[in-house]
Amino acid sequence: MMKKMSGMHWIGWILLVIGGLNWGLVGAFNYNLVDSIFGEGSTIGRIIYVLVGLAALWMIGGHFMKKGDGMMNKPGMPTDREPTV
């Protein structure tokens, strides 16, 4: 059963999709969608880039900090859960 995503999680995913698509366009076609919409070097474009970067950090941090699913609960890693018998 999937958990419902929070508002911040949705915003993070949307920003990551925007950033990923933009980088894909830059790499494949040398076309920067954000710059073409808001102007090259514009303040709003720079804000979008910062938000995409922060969203990536937020999602990475959320992935590793999830209780029960993160890196700290892999076999051989310490855990705060009681052992099951």
N, C-alpha and C positions, 0 to 999 in steps of 0.2 A: 504494500500500500504506500503510495507516494504522499509525502507531507506537503501541505499547502505552503507556497513560497510567500515570504513577507514582502511588503512594499519595497523595502530597500533591496531585497534580492532581485525583484523584477527590474528595478531601475538599473541595478548592476548588470544584469543580463542584457538589457536593451543597449546600454552604453558599450558593452563588450561586442555586441553584434555590430553596432555602428562603427566602432573602431576596427573590427576585423574586416568588414566589408570595405571600408576606406583603404586599409592597408592592402587588401587584395587588389583593389582598383589601381592603387599606386604601383604595386609590383607588376601587375599584368599589362597595364595600359598607360602608365605614367600619368594617371588622372587622379587628382585629389578632389574628391567630392566635397569635403568640408570647405576647402579653400574656394572652390567654384561657387558654392552657395553663399558663403559669408565674406569672401574676399581674402586674398592671400595676406597672411600676417595680421588679420583682424583680431580685435580683442575677443569677440564672441567665439571665433575659431580657436583661439588659444585656450579659452575657458573650456570649450568642448574637449580639446586634447587633454587638459588637466583632469577633467571629470572622467574621461575614459581611463586614464592612468590610475586615478583613485579607485575607480570601479574594479580594475584588475587587481589592485592590492586588496581591496575589500573581499573580492571573491576568493583570492588565494588564501587570505587569512581565515575566512569562513570555512574553507575546505579543510584546512589543517587543524582548526580549533573545534570542529564538530565532535561532540562527545559520542564515542562509539564507532565513528566512521573515519576519524582522522589518522594521521601517521603514527600517533602515539599509541594506538591500539593494535598495531600490527604484531604478529607473533614474535615473541622475544623482547618486546618493548614493555616498559613498566606501564601499569594501568592502575586506576584508583578503584576499579570494580572488585567486588569480592569474588573469589574463585567459586565456580559451581561444582557441585559434587554429584 
